[in-house]
Amino acid sequence: MLHRLGEQVDFAFEFKNYIGGKEVLLSGKNFIVESEFYPTYRVSAPETGLFDIKTAVSKAKSSIQECRKLGFSERVEILEKAAEKFALGKNELEYVVKNTGMPISTVKEMAGEIQQMYRGLPVLIEKRIGTRHGKYGHVVSKEMGLFAFFEPVNGFIYAVTPGNDIRVTPFIAAWLVSLGIPGIFKCSKNDLVVAQKSIRVLTEAGYPDGALSVLCWDTNKKENSALNFELEDAAKAIWAYGDDFTVDNLLRFEEKANGQTVDHFSDKIVLRHATGRSAGICDSEMDLKHAAQTIVESSLKWPIGCNSLKMLFDASHQKQELMEILKEKFEEIGKKTGDPMDSKTKVGFVSSKLLNHVWGRISDLKKMGLLNIKIGEKKSEIQTTPILLETKDKNSEFLSTEFSLYVLTRKECATFREALNEVNESAGPMKRLAVSIFSHDEEKIMKGYTHAHHVRRMKHTTDIDLLFHEGNDYFHKLTTPQIHRISV
């Protein structure tokens, strides 16, 4: 409990940093985080100081060799134990809902996916790479007698994670434990519960105490940018989320008083996650019902996520039928728009600033004859029923821009080739995260170029590829090969 200007403030949670297997706040400072969606819901977040940073860095560096000594089977056992221990209680679920605006039923589903990540990732890596003597390795060439072991990077990872998806921190953590690497996380002020808990269960399951730390600070304070630079300079690799402009502006470049610009990403391994704008393509021949169901689920289940489907390029022979099914499903789900804390709710809250912007642009473009609203209604400053739009303008911002709310924009195309070209052109220079293609013609899909990191045939854009999310080859970015000559 704090006192603010004579006011007594009650907190749902009072957080400290998680450093070296313990909850500590060496700065002795905190700041208040208020929910945009529930004004009386507040938590106290840690205001990290330089001493917190140096302590976390020291512990991470001290744990490097201890992490490397863990064999593959030991790391698998740690992840399995952590998966068993991880669960969100009633108050923790409430925290996620009230900070993201997402329905509690979906939050529970996402929490279950965290357990699947912990259990599934090392299995996938082993299938892809192989293991020998407790380490990752495989035969490169039997004829030439070449064998490769893969050693983790010699250092720790600094990860800056967003607040829009509770799976991000555990996703990164699963990789670090699978490879035997320490890490320091700077988590969002809106993700403290899951970020800390997902790390804590790994430490309790046997990962070295100092190997994983979770820090937080008020990013609205300009002076706090120095904390990022301190961590980046000490780290071997940087794992950042956000568009390139934002990441470079906030994390990469530092303008010194003498006019000098320092690049803190220089000589670092950098893993970026900049894209979203996932789309769908409907071919002339497809399974109509399956396509419609997959499109709706990809679009509306977790619309604030980077892999939510936002644009649909329809070259099917069933355009009218598809639109009618989409309208019906959007209307049906729209009836479950309500309080995200209600287990029956399917459509929750979204940012008021974003919602007002989107409805303003819809109104403007509709007046210009460039956009039609098929279904959707603004319910309040923070809530809308699912919005289904249609445009004939291939340059529409609704086909190229990521709007993190319940919206899907459809454009009709004459042919599959036209649809594919427009998907690629409207993406701009940056690849889309994923494109789902609904077609029975696999050869057509494989021969064409899709400007996206992931192409999913008849599957959800929201399916997470644990090995290559957003085109990153995590394994080879975070390991180095050691080539052995062996007798044959």
N, C-alpha and C positions, 0 to 999 in steps of 0.2 A: 504494500500500500504506500502511495506517495501523496504528498500534498503539493498542489499546483496553484499558486496565487491564492492561497487560503482555501482552496477546494480540496476535499478528500477524494482521491481517485481509487476506485477498486479495480483490480486487474484480474482477468480470467487466468492469465499466466504471468509469472515474473521470471524471465529467462536470464541466464548467464551464458557465457561462452562455454563450449565443450572443448577442453584442451587436455591432452595427456590422460584421457580416460576419466576426467573429473569436470564438474561444473565449476568454473571459476570466472571471476570478473576482476582482473587485476587493475583495470582503470578505475574501478569503483563508480562508474558512470553508466547511466542508461537513458533511454528515450522512450516516449510514449508512441505506440502505434494504434491508430483508431481505424476500425473497419469502415470502409466507404458505404457498405450496405446495411450495417447495423450500428448506428451512431453511438450507442451506449456500450458497445463491445470494445474493450481496450486490453492491450497487453503491454508489459514492460519489456523492451528489447535491450540487449547489451550494446553499449557504446564503446566499441573496442578501442583500446589505446595502443601505443607503440610497445609497451611492455607485454601486452597480450600477444602481439604479433611476434616479437622476438622469442617469447617462450614457446609458442607454437612451432616456429621455424626450428628452434633448437631441438625440440622433441622429435620433429619430423626427420631431421637430419640424423639424429642419434638412433633412429629406428630403422634406417635403410638396410643395414646388414641383417638385422633381426628379421625383417620382412623377407629378404632374399633367401634366408635359411629355411623358410617354411617350404616343404615339398608340396607338390600338386595335390596330393590326397589330403594333406592337412588344410590347405586353403579351401578345398571343396567341403571339408567337414565344417569349417568355420562358417561358410556361406549357408550350409544346410541348417546349422544350429541357429544362425541369425534369422533365417526364413521362418523357422519354427517359433522364434521368440517375437517376431515382428507382428504387431496388431495394434490398431488404433482403438482406444477406448472412447466412451461417449463424449467426454470433454475435448478429446483430441480431434474427433470427427467434427465437432461443433466449430473448433478453431479453423479447420480447413474450409468448411462451408462458409463461414462468416468472413473469411479473408479472400476467398476466390469467387464466391457467389454461385459456385456450382452445386447442383443437387446432391444431397447426402447419399442417395442411392448410387450415383456415379462415383462419388468419392470412395465409397466402400469398395467398388469394383476396381478402382485404380490402386487402392491399398493392396488388394489381392494380387495385382500384377507385380508389385514390388517383391513379394515372396517368390513369384515365378522367375523374376530376373535373377535373384540370388541363387536359386536352384538351377536355372537353365543355362546361364552364361558359360560357366566353366565346361559344361558338357559340350556346348557348341564349339568352344575354342579347341577342346581336345579332338573333336571330330574333324575339325578343319586342319589343325596343325599336327596333332599327335603328341604323345608324351613318352619320355624315356628317362629312367633314373630320377623320377620326381620333377623333371623339368620339361618344358615344351621343346619338342624336337622331332625331326623326321628325316628320312633318307631323301637326299636331293637327287642323287643318281647312283643307282646300284652298280651300273657298269663302270662308272668312274670312281666308285668307292667314296662318295661324298655324303656326309651327314651334317645336318645343321641343328645346333642348339640355339635357342633364342633367350637372351638375357634381358631382364627388364632394365629400363633406363636407370642410370645411377644418379638418383636424386628424388625429389618429391614433386608432386603435381599441385599446382595452384588452380582451383576450379571456382569460377564465379557463376553461380546458378540463379535462374529466374524464379519468380513466384507464381507462374501460371500453370505449373505442372509438378505435382508432388513426386513424380517418378524420376525426376532429373538427378537429384543428389544420390539416391540409391543406385541409379543406373551407372553413374560414374564410379561410385564406391564399389559396385560389383566388379567393375573392370580393374580397379586398383587392387582389390583383394585377390582376384583371379590371377593377376600377374605378379603380385608381391611387391607393390609400390606404396609408399606413404603418400598422403595427400592432405592439403589444407583447403577447406571449403569456405568461401564467403557466400553465405546464403542470403536470400531475400528476407526482409523483415516480415513478409507474409508467409514464409515457409519454415519458420523455426521449429515447429512441432515435429514435422516429418523429417526434416533435414537432420535434426539432432537425434531423433529416435532411431532412424535408419543407420546412423553411424554408431550410436551407443550399443545397439544389439550386436554389431560386428566386433566391437571391443570386448563385450561381455562373452562373446562366443570364442574368443581366443586370439584375435588379431592384436598385435603389440599395442600397448597402452598409448604410446606417443605417436603412433602411425597416422591416426586420423583425427583431425580437429575441425570444429565448426565455429566460425566467427561471424559476427554481424556488426554493422554500424549504420549510422544515418547517412545515406548516400546524398541527401540533399545538402549536406555541409561540404562546401567546396574543398575545405582543408583536409577532409578525409580521403581525398584522392591519393594523398601521399602514402596511405596505408596499402593501397593496391600496389603502388610502385615498389614498396619495401618487400612485399611478398613475391612480386614478379621477378625482382632482381635475384632473390634467393632461390627461386624454383628452377627446376630443369625444364618443365613443360607447363604451358598455360592452356586451360580448357575454358573457353568463354562462349556465352550465349548472347545473341542479339545481332542486329544487322551490323555490317562492317563499319558504317559511319559511327554508330554509337559506341561500338567496342573500341575503335581506334581513338575516338575522342575522349572516352572515359578511362580506358585501361592502357592504351598503347603509348600515346605521345604525351610528353610533359614539357610544357613551355617554361623555361627558366627565366628568372628576372633579367638576365643579361641577353635575352633574345635567343638563346640556344634551345634547340628542340632535341629532347632525348627520346629515343625509341626503345622502350622497355621490352619489346618483343624481339629485339635483336639477339641472335644466337640462341633463341629458345625454340623448342618444339611447340607449335601452336595448333590447337584443335578448335576450329570455329564451327558455330552453329548459327548461320545467318538467315537461312531461307525458311519459307513456309509456302503459302499460296498453292497448296495442293489442289489438283484438278482431276476431272474425270472426262473420259472420251467414250461415247457410245457409238459403236460400229453399226453397220446396216443390219447385220444379223447378230442377235444376242438373246440371252435369256432375260426377258423383260422383267419378270417379277424379282428375280435374283438381283438384277442390276439396280432396280428401284430401291429395294431394301438396303443394299450395300451402300448406295449413294446417300440415303437418308441417315443411316447409322454413322457413316463417316463424317457427315456434315454436322449433325446435331448432338452427338453423344458427349463430346468434350470440345466445344467450339472455340475455347480459348487456347487450345493446343496448336503447336506448329504444324501438325500433320492433318488437321481438320480439312475436309474437302470443301472448297469455297466456290469453285467454278466448274461448270459442266458444259462441254462442247458436244452437241447432240447431232450425230450423222446417222441415226438409226432410221429404219423404215417404219418405226412406231412412235413417231414424235408426239402425236396427239395423245396416244394411249399412255406414254411415259409421263407426260405433263399432268394428265388427270390422276395418275397414281401418286405422283409427287405431291400434288395439291391435297389429295385425300390424306396422305400420311402426315404432311405438315399441319394440316388442320387437326387431325387426331392428336398429334403430340402437343399442339398449341393449347388444347383443352387442359393439359396438365402443366400449364404455366402457373407458377405460384411461389410460395415460400420455399426456398431451397432446403430448409430444415425439415420439411414435410416429406416423408418417405415416398409419397405418391407423386411428387413433383418431378417433371422431366425437363423443364425449362426454368433456369434460375435467373440470377442477376448478372448484369454486365456493367462495365464502366459507364458512368453517366456522360462523361466527356466524349467517349467513342460513340455511344448510342446517339447522342444529339448530333454529332457530326455525320454519322451514316444516314440518319433519317433526313437530315438537311440536304445531303447530296442526292438522296433518292427523290426528294421533292423537286429539287432543281432540275435533275435530269429527266424526270417525268414531264415537267412543263415544257422541256425542250424536245419531247418526243423521242428521247434516246433510251428510255427505260420504262418498263411496265411492272407494276406490282401485281403478282398473281395471288399472293396471300401474305398476310402479316399485319400486325397492329402494335403500335407503341402503347404500352400499358402504363408506364410511369417513367420517371427520369432514369431508372436503372433496370427497366424490364421491357422486353418486347416479346410478342409471340414469334415463332419462327418465320423468317422473311424469305419468301421465294420470289425471285426477280427474273425478268426476261429482257434481253437486249438484242438488238441487231447490230450494235456498234462493236466491231472487233477491237476497237481501241478503248473500250470502256474501262474505267478505273476498277470496276467491280470484277473484271476479268484478270487484273494484273496486281491488285493490292490486297494485302492481308488485313481483313477486318475480323478481329477476334470476338465475334458474337454469332448469334444464331441466324446465319444468312447463307443462301445459296443462289448463285446467278447462272442462268442457263442461256446458251446461245445456240441457235440452230445452224447447222452446217450441211452443205449439199453432199459432201463425200467424206470418207475417213481421212483422205489426204488433206482436204481443206481443214478438217478439225485438228489434225496433228500439226499442220503449219500454224494455225492460229494459237494453239496451246503453246507452241514454241516461241512465236513472235511476241505474244502478250506477256511472256515470262520476262522478257528483256535479257540483259547480259547474265543475270544470276539464274542458275537453275532452280526450278521448282523442287520442293522437297520430294514430293511423290505425285505420280499420275496413275490413276486406276483406269485401265482400258477394258471395256466390256465388249469382248469380241470372241467368236469361236475360231477366228483365223490367226493361229499363233505365228505363222510365217509372216503375215502382214505386219504384226507387231514387232517381230524380231528384226525384220529388214529395215523398218523405218527408224529414224532418229528421234528420240524424245528428249527434250531439254529438261531433264529432271534427274535427281540423284537415284530415285527408285521408280521402277515401272512395275505395276502390280496388275496382273491379268485376272480379272474377275474377282479381285480382292479389295479389302478396305485400304484406303490411304493411311488409316490410323493404326494399321498393324506395324508394330515396332520391329525393326531389324536390329537386333542386339549387336550383331557383328559389324554392321556398316551404316549405322544411322547417319543420314545426311551425307552419304558418300565417304565418310571417314573410315579408313582402314585402321581401326584403333590398335589392333594387334601389332602391325608392322610400324606404326608410328611410335608405339611405346615400348618397343623391344629392339634389340640389335642382334643380328645373326653372328654366330661363331661357327665357322666351317671346320669340320673334322674330316681328315682322311682316315678311312677305315679299311680293314682287310676284307676282301670279298671271297 
